[in-house]
Amino acid sequence: MGQRHLGGRNGGTELAWAALGGDPALTERIAFGGPPGLLPARLPAMSLARSTVAVCALAAAELAARRNGRPVPAVRVDDGAVATAFLSERHLRIDGRACASFAPLSRFWRTADGWVRTHANYPHHRARLLHALDLPETAEAPDVETVMAGRRAAEIEETVCAAGGLAVVARTPGEWTAHPQGAAVAAHPLLTLDTLDAGVPPRRLPPFAGPPTLPAAGLRVLDLTRVIAGPVATRTLALLGADVLRVDAPQLPESQDAHSDTGFGKRSAAIDLGSPAGRASFEELLSRADVVVTGYRPGALDRFGLTPEALAARRPGLVVARLSAWGDDGPWGGRRGFDSLVQVATGIAAVEADAGSASGDSEQSRDGAQRSGTPGALPAQALDHGTGYLLAAAVFRALTEQSRTGGSFLATLALARTARWLMHDLGADGEPDAGPEGHGHAAQAPGTDYDPAEHLRETDSPLGRLRHALPPVSFDGAPATWATPPGRCGTDAPVWR
C-alpha cells in the first residue's frame, strides 16, 4: 500500500482517539493510503470510515504492545480495504448468490406532509407495522403506500412506534437539533469509557505466541448483538484472537444472511434467558467471560438482570460494551432503531437528498437540506460499520487500561452519537469526500483505480462457498483474515472453547 500524507484528513482519527482516552502521540504510528474518492457523499462518509478503522487498529496494536512489552506496531489504513469492508454485506456472495438486503416494506414513504422511513426486515417488525396501520398481514407495498399518503408523518411515527414497530419522520438537521432526542444526544460525547468499580485488581494478560499477533488471544466474549454494528465489533474481536460466542433468543432468530457476513471467527448459540435451564447456561458462560457486548435497546435486557452494573457485580473485572440506536436517555432512549432510520431522523437523509427526485419541487430549507424530493442515504450503512469499529476500539482500550489500573469498565456508544459526530465534527476535517451529484452509489467515484476485488476473498464454509470482504483492521503482525468462516445461527453448544 502506498503511503500518502493526508494532512487534515486524519483529524477524525485524532478526535476519535481522544474520545477513547488514548495517548495522542500514538496516532503517529498510523500510515494512511489507498485510492482517493471512495464512498462519495455530501457528508464526509469516507473520513468517518477511515477514522473508525484507524482507531480500532491502533487500539488493538496498543493492547498487543501492552501484552508483549514491545513498541506499538505500525498501523496501516488502506481506503480501498476500508470502503470494501463498509460495504461487506453488499459484497457477500454465498455460492454466487447475492444476499438479502432491505425487505419490500423497509423504505421511504410519501405522507400527507413529508416523508417517513420504515424498517420491516424482521417478520415481527413487519407485523407490527401493518397492525399499526390497520392493515392485514397479507398487505403489500401498494396498500401501505395508500395509507401513508393520507396520514401525517409525525402521527405515523408515533403510532407505529407505540405498536413496537419502526418508523421515523425524515427530518432536516435543524429539525433534529430542535427535537428533544436530538438535544439529548447532543449532551453526550461520541462515546464514553468509564470505570464501573475500582476495587478490582489489574487484569493480568499473559504474552501470546505469534505470529500472527492476536491481542485478544485467550479472552472470552459474550456477544449479545444483532444486525451490523455490534456484530462488526465482535467480528473484529474474533479476528484478533477472542473466543466470541454469540447468543440469540430462539424465539427471535437472526437473518442467516446477516450472520453470514458478520459471523466470521465466531460461534453462535441459542439460549432462552426466560427459562431456568437457559438462565443457568448463561450464568455459567458469564462466570468465565471477560467481555460482554450488548446491542439491544436500553432496558430490553434489564429484566434478565443484565444491566452493566449487575453484570459487573456478578463478574468483577468485566468489560461491558453497550450499543444502542438513540442513546440511553431522552424520549427515544428506549426505542428500537437501525442505521437507516437514524440517518433519516438526524437529517443525514435530507443532506444526501437527490435534488433531481421525481417530486420536482426541491425547495431548500434554511439549514440547506432538501425539504422536498426523495430523501437520500449515505453510500454505505456507515453509522453501523463505523460504530462497530469504535465499539471494538473501546473494548481494546478498556482492556489496556484495565491491565494498568484494574476495575470493571463500561463503554457506551450510540448510532445517533456517531451521526452527530459525522455531521458536526468531521465536517471540520476539510476532507473533500463529496462526490458527484449521483452520490449514494456503492463504492467508486469516476476516475479512481479502485478495484474491490483486491479486498475480497473466497472461503469454503458450512453455508457454501463465500465471497467476502477482508478485514480492514491492519497493523504489523495482524492476521490477514479470520481463523474460521461463519456457521449456521444458533447451532453451536453454549460453552467456551
C-alpha positions as a Python dict, from the first residue, in 0.01 Angstrom:
ca = {
    (1, 'M'): (0, 0, 0),
    (2, 'G'): (147, 332, -99),
    (3, 'Q'): (157, 578, 191),
    (4, 'R'): (44, 934, 135),
    (5, 'H'): (23, 1236, 360),
    (6, 'L'): (-337, 1323, 433),
    (7, 'G'): (-298, 1650, 620),
    (8, 'G'): (-633, 1738, 776),
    (9, 'R'): (-780, 1407, 661),
    (10, 'N'): (-658, 1236, 977),
    (11, 'G'): (-836, 1487, 1200),
    (12, 'G'): (-1124, 1245, 1251),
    (13, 'T'): (-879, 984, 1374),
    (14, 'E'): (-739, 1225, 1631),
    (15, 'L'): (-1090, 1318, 1750),
    (16, 'A'): (-1194, 954, 1787),
    (17, 'W'): (-868, 856, 1958),
    (18, 'A'): (-910, 1142, 2205),
    (19, 'A'): (-1266, 1022, 2281),
    (20, 'L'): (-1116, 681, 2363),
    (21, 'G'): (-867, 839, 2604),
    (22, 'G'): (-568, 727, 2403),
    (23, 'D'): (-218, 879, 2409),
    (24, 'P'): (-220, 1141, 2129),
    (25, 'A'): (140, 1056, 2036),
    (26, 'L'): (37, 708, 1928),
    (27, 'T'): (-154, 840, 1627),
    (28, 'E'): (189, 896, 1468),
    (29, 'R'): (202, 516, 1429),
    (30, 'I'): (-75, 529, 1166),
    (31, 'A'): (0, 542, 793),
    (32, 'F'): (-287, 619, 554),
    (33, 'G'): (-306, 524, 189),
    (34, 'G'): (-514, 379, -89),
    (35, 'P'): (-713, 533, -375),
    (36, 'P'): (-898, 862, -321),
    (37, 'G'): (-1264, 939, -384),
    (38, 'L'): (-1428, 635, -225),
    (39, 'L'): (-1769, 634, -52),
    (40, 'P'): (-1858, 965, -223),
    (41, 'A'): (-2121, 1168, -39),
    (42, 'R'): (-2204, 1524, 60),
    (43, 'L'): (-2110, 1438, 418),
    (44, 'P'): (-1757, 1307, 499),
    (45, 'A'): (-1852, 938, 497),
    (46, 'M'): (-1504, 822, 398),
    (47, 'S'): (-1348, 1024, 678),
    (48, 'L'): (-1580, 852, 925),
    (49, 'A'): (-1494, 510, 782),
    (50, 'R'): (-1119, 570, 773),
    (51, 'S'): (-1106, 722, 1122),
    (52, 'T'): (-1304, 448, 1296),
    (53, 'V'): (-1096, 171, 1138),
    (54, 'A'): (-775, 359, 1221),
    (55, 'V'): (-850, 394, 1592),
    (56, 'C'): (-968, 33, 1610),
    (57, 'A'): (-640, -89, 1461),
    (58, 'L'): (-438, 143, 1685),
    (59, 'A'): (-622, 32, 2000),
    (60, 'A'): (-557, -332, 1906),
    (61, 'A'): (-190, -259, 1835),
    (62, 'E'): (-160, -78, 2170),
    (63, 'L'): (-304, -381, 2353),
    (64, 'A'): (-64, -611, 2167),
    (65, 'A'): (229, -396, 2280),
    (66, 'R'): (100, -394, 2636),
    (67, 'R'): (86, -773, 2644),
    (68, 'N'): (430, -831, 2491),
    (69, 'G'): (619, -537, 2632),
    (70, 'R'): (721, -418, 2287),
    (71, 'P'): (671, -90, 2095),
    (72, 'V'): (327, -31, 1947),
    (73, 'P'): (324, -189, 1599),
    (74, 'A'): (283, 33, 1295),
    (75, 'V'): (-79, 66, 1177),
    (76, 'R'): (-177, 78, 809),
    (77, 'V'): (-513, 208, 684),
    (78, 'D'): (-598, 148, 318),
    (79, 'D'): (-902, 338, 191),
    (80, 'G'): (-977, 60, -57),
    (81, 'A'): (-991, -203, 217),
    (82, 'V'): (-1197, 28, 438),
    (83, 'A'): (-1454, 114, 169),
    (84, 'T'): (-1491, -253, 75),
    (85, 'A'): (-1541, -358, 438),
    (86, 'F'): (-1802, -86, 493),
    (87, 'L'): (-1999, -248, 209),
    (88, 'S'): (-1931, -603, 324),
    (89, 'E'): (-2298, -708, 326),
    (90, 'R'): (-2332, -596, -38),
    (91, 'H'): (-2017, -776, -149),
    (92, 'L'): (-2109, -1105, 21),
    (93, 'R'): (-2197, -1396, -207),
    (94, 'I'): (-2299, -1745, -98),
    (95, 'D'): (-2240, -1993, -381),
    (96, 'G'): (-2272, -1695, -614),
    (97, 'R'): (-2600, -1570, -463),
    (98, 'A'): (-2628, -1208, -352),
    (99, 'C'): (-2764, -1183, 0),
    (100, 'A'): (-3090, -1028, 106),
    (101, 'S'): (-3093, -654, 166),
    (102, 'F'): (-3396, -447, 263),
    (103, 'A'): (-3742, -602, 268),
    (104, 'P'): (-4020, -452, 48),
    (105, 'L'): (-4172, -263, 342),
    (106, 'S'): (-3835, -120, 454),
    (107, 'R'): (-3828, 203, 254),
    (108, 'F'): (-3929, 568, 226),
    (109, 'W'): (-4299, 654, 202),
    (110, 'R'): (-4455, 980, 95),
    (111, 'T'): (-4701, 1107, 355),
    (112, 'A'): (-4957, 1386, 351),
    (113, 'D'): (-4696, 1635, 473),
    (114, 'G'): (-4349, 1485, 414),
    (115, 'W'): (-4165, 1154, 425),
    (116, 'V'): (-4139, 858, 661),
    (117, 'R'): (-3895, 568, 655),
    (118, 'T'): (-3989, 228, 794),
    (119, 'H'): (-3786, -80, 881),
    (120, 'A'): (-3958, -416, 846),
    (121, 'N'): (-3682, -666, 768),
    (122, 'Y'): (-3778, -890, 1059),
    (123, 'P'): (-4119, -1064, 1042),
    (124, 'H'): (-4227, -933, 1384),
    (125, 'H'): (-4145, -575, 1284),
    (126, 'R'): (-4342, -616, 960),
    (127, 'A'): (-4641, -749, 1153),
    (128, 'R'): (-4631, -458, 1399),
    (129, 'L'): (-4608, -202, 1119),
    (130, 'L'): (-4910, -343, 940),
    (131, 'H'): (-5107, -369, 1263),
    (132, 'A'): (-5034, -3, 1347),
    (133, 'L'): (-5161, 99, 1002),
    (134, 'D'): (-5478, -113, 1042),
    (135, 'L'): (-5374, -335, 752),
    (136, 'P'): (-5396, -715, 731),
    (137, 'E'): (-5079, -926, 747),
    (138, 'T'): (-5124, -1003, 378),
    (139, 'A'): (-5091, -633, 282),
    (140, 'E'): (-4820, -536, 34),
    (141, 'A'): (-4636, -216, -55),
    (142, 'P'): (-4919, -55, -260),
    (143, 'D'): (-5157, -95, 35),
    (144, 'V'): (-4909, 68, 271),
    (145, 'E'): (-4841, 345, 21),
    (146, 'T'): (-5209, 436, 9),
    (147, 'V'): (-5240, 455, 386),
    (148, 'M'): (-4919, 655, 425),
    (149, 'A'): (-5024, 912, 166),
    (150, 'G'): (-5334, 1002, 364),
    (151, 'R'): (-5171, 1048, 705),
    (152, 'R'): (-4929, 1295, 860),
    (153, 'A'): (-4569, 1185, 909),
    (154, 'A'): (-4547, 1260, 1283),
    (155, 'E'): (-4869, 1072, 1353),
    (156, 'I'): (-4739, 767, 1162),
    (157, 'E'): (-4412, 777, 1355),
    (158, 'E'): (-4582, 779, 1693),
    (159, 'T'): (-4848, 522, 1604),
    (160, 'V'): (-4603, 271, 1462),
    (161, 'C'): (-4352, 314, 1745),
    (162, 'A'): (-4627, 275, 2005),
    (163, 'A'): (-4709, -60, 1845),
    (164, 'G'): (-4348, -175, 1871),
    (165, 'G'): (-4273, -112, 1504),
    (166, 'L'): (-4016, 111, 1341),
    (167, 'A'): (-4093, 434, 1154),
    (168, 'V'): (-3929, 776, 1167),
    (169, 'V'): (-4004, 1113, 1011),
    (170, 'A'): (-3747, 1240, 762),
    (171, 'R'): (-3616, 1549, 942),
    (172, 'T'): (-3369, 1817, 844),
    (173, 'P'): (-3058, 1868, 1059),
    (174, 'G'): (-3218, 2177, 1211),
    (175, 'E'): (-3536, 1990, 1299),
    (176, 'W'): (-3334, 1714, 1466),
    (177, 'T'): (-3132, 1967, 1665),
    (178, 'A'): (-3458, 2116, 1795),
    (179, 'H'): (-3607, 1773, 1873),
    (180, 'P'): (-3585, 1660, 2239),
    (181, 'Q'): (-3399, 1344, 2137),
    (182, 'G'): (-3158, 1545, 1926),
    (183, 'A'): (-3088, 1761, 2230),
    (184, 'A'): (-3036, 1453, 2448),
    (185, 'V'): (-2785, 1311, 2200),
    (186, 'A'): (-2603, 1644, 2174),
    (187, 'A'): (-2546, 1644, 2550),
    (188, 'H'): (-2311, 1343, 2522),
    (189, 'P'): (-1971, 1289, 2361),
    (190, 'L'): (-1910, 1049, 2074),
    (191, 'L'): (-1856, 767, 2324),
    (192, 'T'): (-1783, 716, 2691),
    (193, 'L'): (-1540, 477, 2856),
    (194, 'D'): (-1594, 465, 3232),
    (195, 'T'): (-1490, 255, 3531),
    (196, 'L'): (-1782, 69, 3687),
    (197, 'D'): (-1587, -17, 4002),
    (198, 'A'): (-1229, 49, 4101),
    (199, 'G'): (-1184, -229, 4355),
    (200, 'V'): (-1080, -499, 4110),
    (201, 'P'): (-704, -561, 4076),
    (202, 'P'): (-534, -507, 3739),
    (203, 'R'): (-602, -773, 3478),
    (204, 'R'): (-306, -997, 3402),
    (205, 'L'): (-284, -1069, 3031),
    (206, 'P'): (-7, -1317, 2952),
    (207, 'P'): (206, -1267, 2640),
    (208, 'F'): (76, -1453, 2337),
    (209, 'A'): (266, -1670, 2093),
    (210, 'G'): (277, -1548, 1736),
    (211, 'P'): (271, -1476, 1455),
    (212, 'P'): (7, -1367, 1385),
    (213, 'T'): (-23, -1105, 1657),
    (214, 'L'): (-352, -1163, 1839),
    (215, 'P'): (-402, -903, 2112),
    (216, 'A'): (-735, -1057, 2219),
    (217, 'A'): (-598, -1413, 2243),
    (218, 'G'): (-736, -1602, 2543),
    (219, 'L'): (-1023, -1360, 2602),
    (220, 'R'): (-1384, -1478, 2612),
    (221, 'V'): (-1653, -1251, 2466),
    (222, 'L'): (-2029, -1289, 2508),
    (223, 'D'): (-2192, -1132, 2202),
    (224, 'L'): (-2549, -1016, 2266),
    (225, 'T'): (-2587, -809, 1950),
    (226, 'R'): (-2778, -817, 1623),
    (227, 'V'): (-2770, -688, 1263),
    (228, 'I'): (-2450, -489, 1181),
    (229, 'A'): (-2285, -254, 1434),
    (230, 'G'): (-2246, -490, 1730),
    (231, 'P'): (-2164, -794, 1515),
    (232, 'V'): (-1897, -591, 1328),
    (233, 'A'): (-1736, -513, 1664),
    (234, 'T'): (-1736, -874, 1779),
    (235, 'R'): (-1626, -995, 1435),
    (236, 'T'): (-1320, -773, 1485),
    (237, 'L'): (-1256, -910, 1835),
    (238, 'A'): (-1273, -1260, 1688),
    (239, 'L'): (-1028, -1166, 1412),
    (240, 'L'): (-774, -1068, 1677),
    (241, 'G'): (-797, -1384, 1883),
    (242, 'A'): (-1100, -1365, 2112),
    (243, 'D'): (-1328, -1664, 2166),
    (244, 'V'): (-1655, -1495, 2067),
    (245, 'L'): (-1983, -1673, 2142),
    (246, 'R'): (-2289, -1504, 2001),
    (247, 'V'): (-2608, -1566, 2197),
    (248, 'D'): (-2957, -1523, 2048),
    (249, 'A'): (-3302, -1595, 2184),
    (250, 'P'): (-3454, -1893, 1999),
    (251, 'Q'): (-3782, -1700, 1958),
    (252, 'L'): (-3601, -1412, 1779),
    (253, 'P'): (-3387, -1582, 1517),
    (254, 'E'): (-3138, -1372, 1326),
    (255, 'S'): (-3121, -1349, 947),
    (256, 'Q'): (-2879, -1615, 830),
    (257, 'D'): (-2759, -1389, 551),
    (258, 'A'): (-2674, -1116, 803),
    (259, 'H'): (-2487, -1365, 1019),
    (260, 'S'): (-2302, -1498, 716),
    (261, 'D'): (-2150, -1151, 678),
    (262, 'T'): (-2067, -1076, 1041),
    (263, 'G'): (-2023, -1426, 1189),
    (264, 'F'): (-1661, -1482, 1082),
    (265, 'G'): (-1444, -1619, 1361),
    (266, 'K'): (-1739, -1666, 1598),
    (267, 'R'): (-1966, -1940, 1723),
    (268, 'S'): (-2342, -1896, 1762),
    (269, 'A'): (-2570, -2044, 2029),
    (270, 'A'): (-2940, -2013, 2109),
    (271, 'I'): (-3028, -1959, 2477),
    (272, 'D'): (-3370, -1881, 2621),
    (273, 'L'): (-3294, -1648, 2912),
    (274, 'G'): (-3654, -1680, 3026),
    (275, 'S'): (-3614, -2049, 3109),
    (276, 'P'): (-3433, -2183, 3419),
    (277, 'A'): (-3207, -2402, 3207),
    (278, 'G'): (-3124, -2119, 2970),
    (279, 'R'): (-3053, -1881, 3256),
    (280, 'A'): (-2824, -2134, 3424),
    (281, 'S'): (-2638, -2186, 3098),
    (282, 'F'): (-2590, -1813, 3052),
    (283, 'E'): (-2469, -1762, 3410),
    (284, 'E'): (-2211, -2036, 3361),
    (285, 'L'): (-2084, -1859, 3050),
    (286, 'L'): (-2080, -1523, 3230),
    (287, 'S'): (-1877, -1666, 3519),
    (288, 'R'): (-1583, -1714, 3281),
    (289, 'A'): (-1639, -1424, 3040),
    (290, 'D'): (-1400, -1130, 3005),
    (291, 'V'): (-1615, -908, 2783),
    (292, 'V'): (-1990, -871, 2728),
    (293, 'V'): (-2111, -674, 2424),
    (294, 'T'): (-2479, -577, 2410),
    (295, 'G'): (-2668, -422, 2121),
    (296, 'Y'): (-3030, -429, 2230),
    (297, 'R'): (-3231, -116, 2301),
    (298, 'P'): (-3179, 25, 2653),
    (299, 'G'): (-3387, -160, 2909),
    (300, 'A'): (-3451, -466, 2693),
    (301, 'L'): (-3211, -687, 2892),
    (302, 'D'): (-3281, -539, 3235),
    (303, 'R'): (-3550, -792, 3324),
    (304, 'F'): (-3287, -1065, 3295),
    (305, 'G'): (-3054, -886, 3536),
    (306, 'L'): (-2817, -789, 3257),
    (307, 'T'): (-2759, -422, 3331),
    (308, 'P'): (-2389, -331, 3316),
    (309, 'E'): (-2378, -283, 3693),
    (310, 'A'): (-2541, -622, 3759),
    (311, 'L'): (-2309, -797, 3515),
    (312, 'A'): (-2000, -642, 3675),
    (313, 'A'): (-2126, -730, 4023),
    (314, 'R'): (-2153, -1096, 3927),
    (315, 'R'): (-1828, -1096, 3727),
    (316, 'P'): (-1585, -841, 3875),
    (317, 'G'): (-1330, -720, 3621),
    (318, 'L'): (-1572, -750, 3332),
    (319, 'V'): (-1560, -514, 3033),
    (320, 'V'): (-1914, -426, 2921),
    (321, 'A'): (-1959, -257, 2583),
    (322, 'R'): (-2310, -126, 2524),
    (323, 'L'): (-2453, -6, 2195),
    (324, 'S'): (-2792, 147, 2115),
    (325, 'A'): (-2955, 337, 1830),
    (326, 'W'): (-3066, 659, 2000),
    (327, 'G'): (-2868, 669, 2325),
    (328, 'D'): (-2955, 584, 2683),
    (329, 'D'): (-3168, 886, 2768),
    (330, 'G'): (-3416, 1126, 2613),
    (331, 'P'): (-3771, 1045, 2499),
    (332, 'W'): (-3642, 793, 2243),
    (333, 'G'): (-3390, 625, 2474),
    (334, 'G'): (-3593, 304, 2487),
    (335, 'R'): (-3687, 292, 2119),
    (336, 'R'): (-3569, 44, 1863),
    (337, 'G'): (-3362, 172, 1575),
    (338, 'F'): (-3137, 86, 1284),
    (339, 'D'): (-2876, 274, 1080),
    (340, 'S'): (-3122, 357, 801),
    (341, 'L'): (-3366, 511, 1050),
    (342, 'V'): (-3101, 708, 1236),
    (343, 'Q'): (-2982, 857, 906),
    (344, 'V'): (-3338, 972, 837),
    (345, 'A'): (-3420, 1113, 1180),
    (346, 'T'): (-3094, 1304, 1228),
    (347, 'G'): (-3105, 1486, 894),
    (348, 'I'): (-2841, 1284, 711),
    (349, 'A'): (-3101, 1167, 458),
    (350, 'A'): (-3206, 1529, 400),
    (351, 'V'): (-2848, 1640, 336),
    (352, 'E'): (-2796, 1347, 99),
    (353, 'A'): (-3130, 1403, -78),
    (354, 'D'): (-3136, 1381, -456),
    (355, 'A'): (-3226, 1724, -587),
    (356, 'G'): (-3345, 1563, -908),
    (357, 'S'): (-3608, 1346, -746),
    (358, 'A'): (-3938, 1271, -910),
    (359, 'S'): (-4126, 1522, -695),
    (360, 'G'): (-3964, 1811, -880),
    (361, 'D'): (-4021, 2066, -602),
    (362, 'S'): (-3696, 2054, -409),
    (363, 'E'): (-3719, 2379, -215),
    (364, 'Q'): (-3421, 2438, 13),
    (365, 'S'): (-3477, 2478, 385),
    (366, 'R'): (-3293, 2737, 595),
    (367, 'D'): (-3030, 2480, 701),
    (368, 'G'): (-2954, 2382, 344),
    (369, 'A'): (-3125, 2042, 344),
    (370, 'Q'): (-3378, 1935, 88),
    (371, 'R'): (-3732, 1990, 215),
    (372, 'S'): (-3886, 1804, -76),
    (373, 'G'): (-3770, 1535, -309),
    (374, 'T'): (-3697, 1178, -205),
    (375, 'P'): (-3457, 1171, 93),
    (376, 'G'): (-3119, 1013, 29),
    (377, 'A'): (-2870, 797, 214),
    (378, 'L'): (-2500, 757, 273),
    (379, 'P'): (-2323, 527, 25),
    (380, 'A'): (-2288, 266, 298),
    (381, 'Q'): (-2450, 186, 631),
    (382, 'A'): (-2162, 387, 770),
    (383, 'L'): (-2317, 458, 1110),
    (384, 'D'): (-2342, 84, 1173),
    (385, 'H'): (-1998, -10, 1048),
    (386, 'G'): (-1824, 294, 1195),
    (387, 'T'): (-1985, 249, 1536),
    (388, 'G'): (-1891, -118, 1523),
    (389, 'Y'): (-1521, -39, 1482),
    (390, 'L'): (-1544, 226, 1755),
    (391, 'L'): (-1706, -32, 1983),
    (392, 'A'): (-1424, -280, 1924),
    (393, 'A'): (-1170, 0, 1978),
    (394, 'A'): (-1335, 84, 2312),
    (395, 'V'): (-1303, -279, 2423),
    (396, 'F'): (-933, -290, 2331),
    (397, 'R'): (-869, 41, 2511),
    (398, 'A'): (-1061, -79, 2818),
    (399, 'L'): (-850, -394, 2832),
    (400, 'T'): (-530, -191, 2808),
    (401, 'E'): (-638, 46, 3085),
    (402, 'Q'): (-763, -244, 3293),
    (403, 'S'): (-419, -407, 3277),
    (404, 'R'): (-277, -89, 3434),
    (405, 'T'): (-541, 24, 3682),
    (406, 'G'): (-780, -266, 3734),
    (407, 'G'): (-1155, -221, 3768),
    (408, 'S'): (-1458, -314, 3564),
    (409, 'F'): (-1524, -98, 3257),
    (410, 'L'): (-1827, 24, 3065),
    (411, 'A'): (-1811, 158, 2709),
    (412, 'T'): (-2127, 328, 2581),
    (413, 'L'): (-2195, 416, 2217),
    (414, 'A'): (-2498, 502, 2004),
    (415, 'L'): (-2562, 529, 1632),
    (416, 'A'): (-2716, 872, 1686),
    (417, 'R'): (-2397, 991, 1856),
    (418, 'T'): (-2193, 872, 1560),
    (419, 'A'): (-2436, 1054, 1330),
    (420, 'R'): (-2383, 1376, 1523),
    (421, 'W'): (-2006, 1329, 1502),
    (422, 'L'): (-2033, 1287, 1126),
    (423, 'M'): (-2245, 1598, 1079),
    (424, 'H'): (-2092, 1837, 1331),
    (425, 'D'): (-1731, 1733, 1398),
    (426, 'L'): (-1595, 1554, 1093),
    (427, 'G'): (-1718, 1835, 870),
    (428, 'A'): (-1436, 2047, 1010),
    (429, 'D'): (-1181, 1798, 878),
    (430, 'G'): (-1156, 1978, 546),
    (431, 'E'): (-1166, 1647, 361),
    (432, 'P'): (-1311, 1656, 8),
    (433, 'D'): (-1530, 1348, 47),
    (434, 'A'): (-1815, 1493, -157),
    (435, 'G'): (-1883, 1301, -472),
    (436, 'P'): (-2077, 1367, -790),
    (437, 'E'): (-2447, 1450, -794),
    (438, 'G'): (-2512, 1080, -826),
    (439, 'H'): (-2396, 1029, -466),
    (440, 'G'): (-2517, 720, -284),
    (441, 'H'): (-2373, 470, -534),
    (442, 'A'): (-2175, 187, -385),
    (443, 'A'): (-1808, 247, -360),
    (444, 'Q'): (-1643, 411, -659),
    (445, 'A'): (-1615, 765, -787),
    (446, 'P'): (-1532, 813, -1156),
    (447, 'G'): (-1165, 819, -1240),
    (448, 'T'): (-1030, 613, -948),
    (449, 'D'): (-834, 290, -986),
    (450, 'Y'): (-1018, 120, -703),
    (451, 'D'): (-1097, -248, -757),
    (452, 'P'): (-1289, -404, -467),
    (453, 'A'): (-1175, -750, -581),
    (454, 'E'): (-836, -670, -429),
    (455, 'H'): (-1004, -672, -88),
    (456, 'L'): (-1231, -975, -135),
    (457, 'R'): (-1160, -1343, -77),
    (458, 'E'): (-1339, -1671, -138),
    (459, 'T'): (-1369, -1918, 151),
    (460, 'D'): (-1541, -2253, 193),
    (461, 'S'): (-1788, -2268, 482),
    (462, 'P'): (-2071, -2483, 619),
    (463, 'L'): (-2301, -2248, 423),
    (464, 'G'): (-2128, -2292, 89),
    (465, 'R'): (-1861, -2103, -98),
    (466, 'L'): (-1841, -1749, 40),
    (467, 'R'): (-1708, -1440, -132),
    (468, 'H'): (-1649, -1187, 143),
    (469, 'A'): (-1466, -869, 230),
    (470, 'L'): (-1133, -895, 408),
    (471, 'P'): (-1090, -717, 741),
    (472, 'P'): (-967, -357, 711),
    (473, 'V'): (-802, -357, 1056),
    (474, 'S'): (-430, -391, 988),
    (475, 'F'): (-106, -346, 1183),
    (476, 'D'): (234, -515, 1174),
    (477, 'G'): (181, -882, 1255),
    (478, 'A'): (-200, -872, 1238),
    (479, 'P'): (-384, -1164, 1074),
    (480, 'A'): (-500, -1115, 716),
    (481, 'T'): (-836, -1286, 771),
    (482, 'W'): (-1039, -1482, 1025),
    (483, 'A'): (-944, -1824, 1153),
    (484, 'T'): (-1288, -1974, 1081),
    (485, 'P'): (-1582, -1897, 849),
    (486, 'P'): (-1934, -1832, 980),
    (487, 'G'): (-2163, -2123, 1052),
    (488, 'R'): (-2537, -2156, 1094),
    (489, 'C'): (-2708, -1937, 1352),
    (490, 'G'): (-2777, -2094, 1687),
    (491, 'T'): (-2620, -2433, 1616),
    (492, 'D'): (-2316, -2424, 1846),
    (493, 'A'): (-2308, -2551, 2202),
    (494, 'P'): (-2324, -2273, 2465),
    (495, 'V'): (-1979, -2348, 2607),
    (496, 'W'): (-1640, -2181, 2588),
    (497, 'R'): (-1365, -2335, 2381),
}
